[in-house]
């Protein structure tokens, strides 16, 4: 088991990781700020879903999610279609244009990281990636509402 002292140092280093994430986000084009990329990434990874489910994944309230969705729809990066199970609801889906925007944003983030990690080996990057993934798995689902509601099986 890790000691309290080791965990305290890890906590300090995690603040640095957050700062690095912000720096990568600042390098993204103005039309794709980090929140936009996050929404596109969630739709790309999890597929079609309702706005309420996207809000859960983003861990923000519905009004914030609504603004993100409006931004994505205005730019033609996602489609909204009626939900066959509940006509009052809309399903959100990443479309081919949105997939291109997401790929370009991911490429830009990778370029920024590659520039800063030019003296790192692929093995070093793989090791850090594996350890960060292990850290994420140790914490499970950290979204605010994730512990209040069991995961749903239908695209929400």
N, C-alpha and C positions, 0 to 999 in steps of 0.2 A: 504494500500500500504506500502511496506517495505521502511524504511528510508534509506538514503544514507549511514549512519553509519553502519546499519545492513548489507547492501549489501557489504560495504567495508570489513567487517569481514568475510562475506561469501566468497568473492574473495580470502582472505588469506587462508581460510580453503579449498577451492577448489585446491589450490596449494599443500596442504597436500594430498588431495585425489589423485592427479596426481602422487605424490611421492609414495603413497601406491600402485598404479597401476604398477609403475615401479618395485617396490619390488616384487610384485606378479609375474610379468613377468620374473624377474631374477631367480625365483624359478622353472621355467619351464625347461624341459630337453633341452639341447643344440640343438637338431634336430627340436625342435618346439619353436622357438623364438616368441615373441608376434606378429610380423607381419604375420608369418605363421599361427598362431592360429586365427588371425583376418580374414585372407582369408578363412580358413576352416570354421569359424563360419558364415561368410557371405554366403558361398555356402550352408552350412547346413540349415541356416535360410530361405534363399530366393530361393534356388533351382538352377536349371540350368540357366546359363547366359553366355553372351559373355564377352570377356576380357574387352571390353570398359566399360561395366556395372560394372564389378568388380572394375575397376580403379575408377569409380565414387564412389562406396561404400567405398573403401579404402581411397579415397580422395588423391590419388597419381597419377603421370603421367603414361602413358602407358609403358615407359621403365622400371619403377620400378615394375609395375604390371607384366610385362613380366618375370622379374627375379623371382618374387614370384611364378608365374605359373610354370615356368621351374623347380623350386625347388620342388613344389608339384607333378608335373608329374614324375620327376626323382625318387621320393620316392614311387610312385605308390599310392598316396593319392587322386588324382583326375583323371578323364578321360576327354579327349578332343575328341569331335565328330563333324563331319561336320554339319553346320547349314542348314537345309533343305530349308530355305528361302533365304539363301545367301551362296553359296558353298565356297566363299572366306573366310568366317568366321568360327570359331570354337566355339562350346558350351562347357562350362566347367561344370563339374558335380562332386560333392563329391561322392566317391565310398565307398563300405563297409569298406575297409582298412582305408580310410580317416576318416570315421565316428568313428572308434575305436580310432584313434590317437586323434581326437577332444575330444572324451569322456574322454580319459586318461588325456589330458591337462586340461580339465575342472575340473576333479576330483582333479588334483594336485593343481590347483588354489584354489579350495574349501578347500583343506587340509591346505594350507598356511593361508588362511583367518581364518579358524576354530581355528588354533593354536594361532593366534594373538587375536582372539575375544573370547577366552575361558571363559572370565568373563562376556560376553554379553549374554543376554537371547535371545531366538528366537524372542520374541516380539520386542526387540531392533533392531535386524538385519532386521526384517520385516519393522519396522518403517523407518529405514534408506533407505532400498531398495525402499520403496514407495515414500519417499521424493526425492530420486535421480531420480526415474522414472518421477515424477512430474516435476522436474527441466528440465530433458531432453525434456519432452513434451512442456514445456514453451518456449524452444528455437527452437523447430521444427527441421528441417533437417539442420544441421550445415555444411554439406559438401560444399566445395568451389563451385563446379559446380551445386549443387542442386537447386540453385535459378535461374540459367540461363536456365535450361531445365525442362519442366514438366515431371513428372514420366511417364515412358513407361509401356504399358500393356503387350507387348510381352517380353518373356524371352530374355534379352539382355546381 
